[in-house]
Amino acid sequence: MPDTGSVVPLHWIGFGYAALVATGGGIIGYVKAGSVPSLAAGLLFGSLANLGSCQLSQDPRNIWVFLATSGTLTGIMGMRFYHSGKFMPAGLIAGASLLMVAKVGVSMFNIPH
């Protein structure tokens, strides 16, 4: 695998992000509030982030599923955080998603086309 200039490859960071979305956004939301939609959305978006990370591990240029997932979560959870002011889980997921969008954006410049 070519060197992308990062100490930790992007796909490994993506797997951690996927686990955070599934647990922090889904499972903890369900346990705290009993919200089945939170559980379903967390597991869905966590699975999509995991799929995107798997694609990144095969081809570092294949960023689109991961970028769409983290970008969508940035918007949705950012709005929820803005309206509720609650850091858990909306602020945490919005912040992590924004960082992932930025990380993918920076990595796009380091990957040969």
Rosetta constraint file for C-alpha pairs under 8 A:
AtomPair CA 4 CA 9 HARMONIC 7.24 0.50
AtomPair CA 4 CA 107 HARMONIC 7.31 0.50
AtomPair CA 4 CA 110 HARMONIC 6.10 0.50
AtomPair CA 4 CA 111 HARMONIC 6.38 0.50
AtomPair CA 5 CA 110 HARMONIC 7.14 0.50
AtomPair CA 6 CA 10 HARMONIC 7.62 0.50
AtomPair CA 8 CA 12 HARMONIC 6.79 0.50
AtomPair CA 8 CA 13 HARMONIC 7.10 0.50
AtomPair CA 9 CA 13 HARMONIC 6.82 0.50
AtomPair CA 10 CA 14 HARMONIC 6.11 0.50
AtomPair CA 10 CA 53 HARMONIC 7.91 0.50
AtomPair CA 10 CA 56 HARMONIC 7.48 0.50
AtomPair CA 10 CA 103 HARMONIC 7.97 0.50
AtomPair CA 10 CA 104 HARMONIC 7.71 0.50
AtomPair CA 10 CA 107 HARMONIC 7.98 0.50
AtomPair CA 11 CA 15 HARMONIC 6.24 0.50
AtomPair CA 11 CA 53 HARMONIC 4.76 0.50
AtomPair CA 11 CA 54 HARMONIC 6.93 0.50
AtomPair CA 11 CA 56 HARMONIC 5.50 0.50
AtomPair CA 11 CA 57 HARMONIC 5.46 0.50
AtomPair CA 12 CA 16 HARMONIC 6.54 0.50
AtomPair CA 12 CA 53 HARMONIC 7.34 0.50
AtomPair CA 13 CA 17 HARMONIC 6.23 0.50
AtomPair CA 14 CA 18 HARMONIC 6.07 0.50
AtomPair CA 14 CA 49 HARMONIC 6.91 0.50
AtomPair CA 14 CA 50 HARMONIC 7.01 0.50
AtomPair CA 14 CA 52 HARMONIC 7.80 0.50
AtomPair CA 14 CA 53 HARMONIC 5.25 0.50
AtomPair CA 14 CA 100 HARMONIC 7.78 0.50
AtomPair CA 15 CA 19 HARMONIC 6.30 0.50
AtomPair CA 15 CA 49 HARMONIC 7.41 0.50
AtomPair CA 15 CA 50 HARMONIC 5.75 0.50
AtomPair CA 15 CA 53 HARMONIC 5.96 0.50
AtomPair CA 16 CA 20 HARMONIC 6.22 0.50
AtomPair CA 17 CA 21 HARMONIC 6.20 0.50
AtomPair CA 17 CA 46 HARMONIC 7.95 0.50
AtomPair CA 17 CA 49 HARMONIC 7.39 0.50
AtomPair CA 17 CA 96 HARMONIC 7.35 0.50
AtomPair CA 17 CA 100 HARMONIC 7.98 0.50
AtomPair CA 18 CA 22 HARMONIC 6.21 0.50
AtomPair CA 18 CA 45 HARMONIC 7.69 0.50
AtomPair CA 18 CA 46 HARMONIC 4.56 0.50
AtomPair CA 18 CA 47 HARMONIC 6.85 0.50
AtomPair CA 18 CA 48 HARMONIC 7.84 0.50
AtomPair CA 18 CA 49 HARMONIC 5.01 0.50
AtomPair CA 18 CA 50 HARMONIC 5.29 0.50
AtomPair CA 19 CA 23 HARMONIC 6.02 0.50
AtomPair CA 19 CA 24 HARMONIC 8.00 0.50
AtomPair CA 19 CA 46 HARMONIC 6.35 0.50
AtomPair CA 19 CA 50 HARMONIC 7.93 0.50
AtomPair CA 20 CA 24 HARMONIC 5.25 0.50
AtomPair CA 20 CA 25 HARMONIC 7.19 0.50
AtomPair CA 20 CA 46 HARMONIC 7.63 0.50
AtomPair CA 20 CA 93 HARMONIC 7.82 0.50
AtomPair CA 21 CA 25 HARMONIC 4.94 0.50
AtomPair CA 21 CA 26 HARMONIC 6.80 0.50
AtomPair CA 21 CA 42 HARMONIC 5.82 0.50
AtomPair CA 21 CA 43 HARMONIC 7.54 0.50
AtomPair CA 21 CA 45 HARMONIC 6.88 0.50
AtomPair CA 21 CA 46 HARMONIC 5.08 0.50
AtomPair CA 21 CA 93 HARMONIC 6.57 0.50
AtomPair CA 22 CA 26 HARMONIC 5.10 0.50
AtomPair CA 22 CA 27 HARMONIC 6.54 0.50
AtomPair CA 22 CA 39 HARMONIC 7.99 0.50
AtomPair CA 22 CA 42 HARMONIC 4.69 0.50
AtomPair CA 22 CA 43 HARMONIC 4.84 0.50
AtomPair CA 22 CA 44 HARMONIC 7.76 0.50
AtomPair CA 22 CA 45 HARMONIC 7.09 0.50
AtomPair CA 22 CA 46 HARMONIC 4.54 0.50
AtomPair CA 22 CA 47 HARMONIC 7.52 0.50
AtomPair CA 23 CA 27 HARMONIC 4.78 0.50
AtomPair CA 23 CA 28 HARMONIC 5.96 0.50
AtomPair CA 23 CA 42 HARMONIC 7.20 0.50
AtomPair CA 23 CA 43 HARMONIC 7.92 0.50
AtomPair CA 24 CA 28 HARMONIC 5.35 0.50
AtomPair CA 24 CA 29 HARMONIC 6.96 0.50
AtomPair CA 24 CA 42 HARMONIC 7.76 0.50
AtomPair CA 24 CA 89 HARMONIC 6.14 0.50
AtomPair CA 24 CA 93 HARMONIC 7.43 0.50
AtomPair CA 25 CA 29 HARMONIC 5.84 0.50
AtomPair CA 25 CA 38 HARMONIC 6.81 0.50
AtomPair CA 25 CA 39 HARMONIC 7.37 0.50
AtomPair CA 25 CA 41 HARMONIC 7.83 0.50
AtomPair CA 25 CA 42 HARMONIC 4.92 0.50
AtomPair CA 25 CA 89 HARMONIC 5.71 0.50
AtomPair CA 25 CA 90 HARMONIC 7.44 0.50
AtomPair CA 25 CA 93 HARMONIC 6.72 0.50
AtomPair CA 26 CA 30 HARMONIC 6.14 0.50
AtomPair CA 26 CA 38 HARMONIC 5.13 0.50
AtomPair CA 26 CA 39 HARMONIC 3.96 0.50
AtomPair CA 26 CA 40 HARMONIC 6.70 0.50
AtomPair CA 26 CA 41 HARMONIC 6.47 0.50
AtomPair CA 26 CA 42 HARMONIC 3.73 0.50
AtomPair CA 26 CA 43 HARMONIC 5.90 0.50
AtomPair CA 27 CA 31 HARMONIC 6.18 0.50
AtomPair CA 27 CA 38 HARMONIC 7.71 0.50
AtomPair CA 27 CA 39 HARMONIC 5.50 0.50
AtomPair CA 27 CA 42 HARMONIC 7.18 0.50
AtomPair CA 27 CA 43 HARMONIC 7.95 0.50
AtomPair CA 28 CA 32 HARMONIC 5.94 0.50
AtomPair CA 28 CA 89 HARMONIC 7.98 0.50
AtomPair CA 29 CA 33 HARMONIC 5.86 0.50
AtomPair CA 29 CA 34 HARMONIC 7.10 0.50
AtomPair CA 29 CA 35 HARMONIC 6.47 0.50
AtomPair CA 29 CA 38 HARMONIC 5.82 0.50
AtomPair CA 29 CA 39 HARMONIC 6.60 0.50
AtomPair CA 29 CA 89 HARMONIC 7.02 0.50
AtomPair CA 30 CA 34 HARMONIC 4.44 0.50
AtomPair CA 30 CA 35 HARMONIC 4.66 0.50
AtomPair CA 30 CA 36 HARMONIC 6.08 0.50
AtomPair CA 30 CA 38 HARMONIC 6.09 0.50
AtomPair CA 30 CA 39 HARMONIC 5.41 0.50
AtomPair CA 31 CA 35 HARMONIC 7.71 0.50
AtomPair CA 35 CA 39 HARMONIC 6.50 0.50
AtomPair CA 36 CA 40 HARMONIC 6.14 0.50
AtomPair CA 37 CA 41 HARMONIC 5.94 0.50
AtomPair CA 38 CA 42 HARMONIC 5.87 0.50
AtomPair CA 39 CA 43 HARMONIC 6.10 0.50
AtomPair CA 40 CA 44 HARMONIC 5.99 0.50
AtomPair CA 41 CA 45 HARMONIC 5.98 0.50
AtomPair CA 42 CA 46 HARMONIC 5.77 0.50
AtomPair CA 43 CA 47 HARMONIC 5.93 0.50
AtomPair CA 44 CA 48 HARMONIC 6.26 0.50
AtomPair CA 45 CA 49 HARMONIC 6.07 0.50
AtomPair CA 45 CA 69 HARMONIC 6.65 0.50
AtomPair CA 46 CA 50 HARMONIC 6.11 0.50
AtomPair CA 47 CA 51 HARMONIC 6.13 0.50
AtomPair CA 48 CA 52 HARMONIC 6.15 0.50
AtomPair CA 48 CA 65 HARMONIC 7.13 0.50
AtomPair CA 48 CA 66 HARMONIC 7.18 0.50
AtomPair CA 48 CA 69 HARMONIC 6.53 0.50
AtomPair CA 49 CA 53 HARMONIC 6.15 0.50
AtomPair CA 49 CA 65 HARMONIC 7.37 0.50
AtomPair CA 49 CA 66 HARMONIC 5.43 0.50
AtomPair CA 49 CA 69 HARMONIC 6.12 0.50
AtomPair CA 49 CA 70 HARMONIC 7.29 0.50
AtomPair CA 50 CA 54 HARMONIC 6.21 0.50
AtomPair CA 51 CA 55 HARMONIC 6.29 0.50
AtomPair CA 51 CA 65 HARMONIC 7.47 0.50
AtomPair CA 51 CA 66 HARMONIC 7.52 0.50
AtomPair CA 52 CA 56 HARMONIC 6.18 0.50
AtomPair CA 52 CA 63 HARMONIC 6.84 0.50
AtomPair CA 52 CA 64 HARMONIC 7.46 0.50
AtomPair CA 52 CA 65 HARMONIC 5.00 0.50
AtomPair CA 52 CA 66 HARMONIC 4.21 0.50
AtomPair CA 52 CA 67 HARMONIC 7.91 0.50
AtomPair CA 53 CA 57 HARMONIC 6.20 0.50
AtomPair CA 53 CA 66 HARMONIC 6.56 0.50
AtomPair CA 54 CA 58 HARMONIC 6.58 0.50
AtomPair CA 55 CA 59 HARMONIC 6.16 0.50
AtomPair CA 55 CA 60 HARMONIC 7.64 0.50
AtomPair CA 55 CA 62 HARMONIC 6.09 0.50
AtomPair CA 55 CA 63 HARMONIC 7.44 0.50
AtomPair CA 56 CA 60 HARMONIC 4.65 0.50
AtomPair CA 56 CA 61 HARMONIC 6.94 0.50
AtomPair CA 56 CA 62 HARMONIC 5.65 0.50
AtomPair CA 56 CA 63 HARMONIC 6.24 0.50
AtomPair CA 60 CA 111 HARMONIC 7.22 0.50
AtomPair CA 61 CA 108 HARMONIC 7.42 0.50
AtomPair CA 61 CA 111 HARMONIC 6.98 0.50
AtomPair CA 61 CA 113 HARMONIC 7.62 0.50
AtomPair CA 63 CA 67 HARMONIC 5.83 0.50
AtomPair CA 63 CA 104 HARMONIC 7.44 0.50
AtomPair CA 64 CA 68 HARMONIC 5.91 0.50
AtomPair CA 65 CA 69 HARMONIC 6.08 0.50
AtomPair CA 66 CA 70 HARMONIC 6.15 0.50
AtomPair CA 67 CA 71 HARMONIC 5.79 0.50
AtomPair CA 67 CA 100 HARMONIC 7.99 0.50
AtomPair CA 67 CA 101 HARMONIC 6.23 0.50
AtomPair CA 67 CA 104 HARMONIC 7.03 0.50
AtomPair CA 68 CA 72 HARMONIC 5.92 0.50
AtomPair CA 69 CA 73 HARMONIC 6.23 0.50
AtomPair CA 70 CA 74 HARMONIC 6.05 0.50
AtomPair CA 70 CA 97 HARMONIC 4.95 0.50
AtomPair CA 70 CA 98 HARMONIC 7.17 0.50
AtomPair CA 70 CA 100 HARMONIC 6.52 0.50
AtomPair CA 70 CA 101 HARMONIC 6.12 0.50
AtomPair CA 71 CA 75 HARMONIC 6.48 0.50
AtomPair CA 71 CA 97 HARMONIC 6.74 0.50
AtomPair CA 71 CA 98 HARMONIC 7.17 0.50
AtomPair CA 71 CA 101 HARMONIC 6.18 0.50
AtomPair CA 72 CA 76 HARMONIC 6.19 0.50
AtomPair CA 73 CA 77 HARMONIC 5.58 0.50
AtomPair CA 73 CA 78 HARMONIC 7.59 0.50
AtomPair CA 73 CA 93 HARMONIC 7.33 0.50
AtomPair CA 73 CA 94 HARMONIC 6.41 0.50
AtomPair CA 73 CA 97 HARMONIC 6.18 0.50
AtomPair CA 74 CA 78 HARMONIC 5.49 0.50
AtomPair CA 74 CA 93 HARMONIC 7.46 0.50
AtomPair CA 74 CA 94 HARMONIC 4.72 0.50
AtomPair CA 74 CA 95 HARMONIC 7.26 0.50
AtomPair CA 74 CA 97 HARMONIC 5.11 0.50
AtomPair CA 74 CA 98 HARMONIC 5.51 0.50
AtomPair CA 75 CA 79 HARMONIC 6.16 0.50
AtomPair CA 75 CA 94 HARMONIC 7.40 0.50
AtomPair CA 76 CA 80 HARMONIC 6.38 0.50
AtomPair CA 76 CA 94 HARMONIC 7.77 0.50
AtomPair CA 77 CA 81 HARMONIC 6.00 0.50
AtomPair CA 77 CA 90 HARMONIC 5.00 0.50
AtomPair CA 77 CA 91 HARMONIC 6.82 0.50
AtomPair CA 77 CA 93 HARMONIC 6.48 0.50
AtomPair CA 77 CA 94 HARMONIC 4.95 0.50
AtomPair CA 78 CA 82 HARMONIC 6.06 0.50
AtomPair CA 78 CA 90 HARMONIC 6.81 0.50
AtomPair CA 78 CA 91 HARMONIC 6.67 0.50
AtomPair CA 78 CA 94 HARMONIC 4.98 0.50
AtomPair CA 78 CA 95 HARMONIC 7.80 0.50
AtomPair CA 79 CA 83 HARMONIC 6.17 0.50
AtomPair CA 80 CA 84 HARMONIC 5.93 0.50
AtomPair CA 80 CA 85 HARMONIC 7.86 0.50
AtomPair CA 80 CA 90 HARMONIC 6.01 0.50
AtomPair CA 80 CA 91 HARMONIC 7.93 0.50
AtomPair CA 81 CA 85 HARMONIC 5.09 0.50
AtomPair CA 81 CA 86 HARMONIC 5.83 0.50
AtomPair CA 81 CA 87 HARMONIC 6.65 0.50
AtomPair CA 81 CA 90 HARMONIC 5.06 0.50
AtomPair CA 81 CA 91 HARMONIC 5.15 0.50
AtomPair CA 81 CA 94 HARMONIC 7.59 0.50
AtomPair CA 85 CA 91 HARMONIC 7.84 0.50
AtomPair CA 86 CA 90 HARMONIC 6.64 0.50
AtomPair CA 86 CA 91 HARMONIC 6.51 0.50
AtomPair CA 87 CA 91 HARMONIC 4.13 0.50
AtomPair CA 87 CA 92 HARMONIC 5.87 0.50
AtomPair CA 88 CA 92 HARMONIC 5.96 0.50
AtomPair CA 89 CA 93 HARMONIC 6.11 0.50
AtomPair CA 90 CA 94 HARMONIC 5.96 0.50
AtomPair CA 91 CA 95 HARMONIC 5.96 0.50
AtomPair CA 92 CA 96 HARMONIC 6.10 0.50
AtomPair CA 93 CA 97 HARMONIC 5.87 0.50
AtomPair CA 94 CA 98 HARMONIC 6.09 0.50
AtomPair CA 95 CA 99 HARMONIC 6.24 0.50
AtomPair CA 96 CA 100 HARMONIC 6.24 0.50
AtomPair CA 97 CA 101 HARMONIC 6.22 0.50
AtomPair CA 98 CA 102 HARMONIC 6.25 0.50
AtomPair CA 99 CA 103 HARMONIC 6.05 0.50
AtomPair CA 100 CA 104 HARMONIC 6.04 0.50
AtomPair CA 101 CA 105 HARMONIC 6.08 0.50
AtomPair CA 102 CA 106 HARMONIC 6.16 0.50
AtomPair CA 103 CA 107 HARMONIC 6.09 0.50
AtomPair CA 104 CA 108 HARMONIC 6.18 0.50
AtomPair CA 105 CA 109 HARMONIC 7.26 0.50
AtomPair CA 106 CA 110 HARMONIC 7.13 0.50
AtomPair CA 107 CA 111 HARMONIC 6.47 0.50
